[in-house]
């Protein structure tokens, strides 16, 4: 074998090893990070919807002057029970970590506004994180393309 041929074979194996390491990095690190970030953002979206629904319900109660309420409560596994709320002017709101705080309607609306702003910031942070991970994946894929000398 000529010296140039040996050099080409060595460079080809080095190139294959680099491509393999880049692919492994994408598959074992970046893709799981992306899936996790999207899942976390989806959780925040779900929280945002809960607070948006609560805000809408409080405003509806306030607008219609409802002071007592008969409703169905989900006990779990889609099993419901009828419940009476004799005084709806005070409600308990889940503030996180399993804690519930008793609020008046106006206090609850104020808390919800603060919470919604925080959730919106979290969604924005996750969206930036997701975009960054996608950019890293694209960059690594571009590096693989160049190593393999494929046309753009």
C-alpha angles and dihedrals in degrees: 000000000000121000092248091053092052090050091051092050091049092047091047092054091046089050092049090050091051091048090050092051092049092049090048091050091052094046099041102034117015100040094048089046089052093049091048094049092049091049092050092049089050089054090053090048088054091051090048090054092050092053092043090053091047091050091050091049093049091049089049092051090048094047093049095041093235110174100167130034142193113202146152117257122204107232091187136280088049092295110141134197130192113246135186121214105194093187119031095173089092120048135178116236125195103238095180140274090058094298122132123195126200111236138175114235093262093047090049092050090051092049091047091052091054091044093049091052090051092047091049089054090049091051090050091049092050091046090054090046091050091049090050093051091048089050090051091050090050091048093051091047089051089051090051090049091052093047090052089045092230120163116260 
